[in-house]
Amino acid sequence: MTGVGEADIILIDLDRSWSEPGPWPSGKRGRKDARENWGFQGNSLALEVTYEPGPVTMTHVIADTNGWRMLISEGEMLDTPPLNISESSMVVKMEKNVKQYLRELMKFGFAHHSIAAPDRAGQHLECLAGQLGIQVCRL
């Protein structure tokens, strides 16, 4: 794996009580108020992260009555503006069409939420899953 690299990171102030934070890593820096009120009280914050376009690996680990499973799915992160939703979001181009991809994802038992890592990390994750005895679900 090559690591995270440079990313745009925006602090989202959920309760509007924070003063200007810092220091920030490389990339765009900033602060903005949350677009939605989720009822948080006290010192609350969230991060909105936008990565550079390029290869991406998505993964998720779940456990059910049959044991542990790890999703490994690689694609291409597209150069699109972030959605106006106060959360991290990305558009990823996959080899399969959306209907087929989501159908297979649901058959494996995974939700549409996942962890994304820049670059191709599938072989590393598959090796880790093998060492831990976790079933791999490749999409």
N, C-alpha and C positions, 0 to 999 in steps of 0.2 A: 504494500500500500504506500502511496506517496504522501499521505497526510491531508489535512484539510485545505491548506493554501489560503489565499486571500478571499475574504467574504465580506459582504455588506451586512452589518449588524445594527439593528435599530432597537433601542429599548422602548418597550411599550409600557407606559405608566398607567396601571389599572385603577389606582385610587387617587392619582394626581397629587400625591404628598411628597414625592421625591424631589430633591434638588438635582441639579445637573450632575450626572454620574461621570466617572472617568477613572483611570485612563482607558482608552479603547484600543482593541487590536487594529491591524491595518484594514483598509477598506473604508467604506462610507461610515460615518459616525452620526449618531443623532438620537433624538428623543421625541416622542409624540404621545398624545393622549390616546387611550383605547377608543375604538369606534363603537364598542358594545359595553354595556354594564352587566357583568356576570354576577354581581352581588358580593364581590370581594371587599373585605374591609381590612384596614391596617396597611402595612407596607407590602404591596403586591406588585409584581412586574412579570412581564413575559418578553421573549425575544423573537424578533422577526429577522430571519436569516435568509439571504439570497446568495447563492453560489454562482460562479461563472458557468456558462454553458460548456457542455462536454460530457464525457462518459460518467455514468453514475451507477452505483449498486444500491438496490433497495433490499432491506432484510427485515425480518420480524421473527420472533420466537414465541411459540405458543405451547401449552400443555393441555392435553385432554385425557380421556380414559385410556387412550392408546399410547400415551407417552408424549415425549417432546418432539416438536417439528420446527424446522428452520426454513423460512422462505428465503430464497436467493433469486433475485431478478435483476438483470442488467439492462440498461437502456442508455439513451442519450438525452441529457437535460437540454432543453431548448432555450433560446435567448428570448424570453418573454418577460414583460414587466410583472412585478409581484401583484397578486390580487389585493384588493383594498379591503382586507378582512382582519388586520391586526394579528396575523399568524404567519408562520413560515409556509410557503407554498411553492410548488414548482410544476412545470409541465414537462413530462418525460415521454419521449417517443420510444415505443416498444416495437419489436418485430411483428407481433401479433396485433390484430385490430382490437379495439377497446372491448367489444362484446365478448370476443373469445377470451381475451385476457382476464376480464372480470369473472367470467363463467368458471375458468380454471382456478382462479384465485379463491372463489367461494367453495369449489369442490375440495380444495385443500383445507378449507376451514379458516382462512385468514380474512381479516377485514381490509378495507381499502387504505388504512393508515399503515405507514411503515417508517423505518429508519432509513435515511438516505446518506450515503457516503460518496463523496466525489471519487471518480476513477473506477477501475474494475477491481473489485475485491472479492469476487465470487469464489475463486480458487482458495483464497485464504480462509474464507468463511466455511467452505466445504471441508477443509482440513480440520478446522476447529470443531465443527459438528461431528466429524468422524471420531476425533479424540474424545469427545464427550458422549458419544453414543446417541446423537440426535439425528433423527431422520431428516434428510434434505428434500425439500420441495422446490425444484427449479422451474421457473417460469420464463 
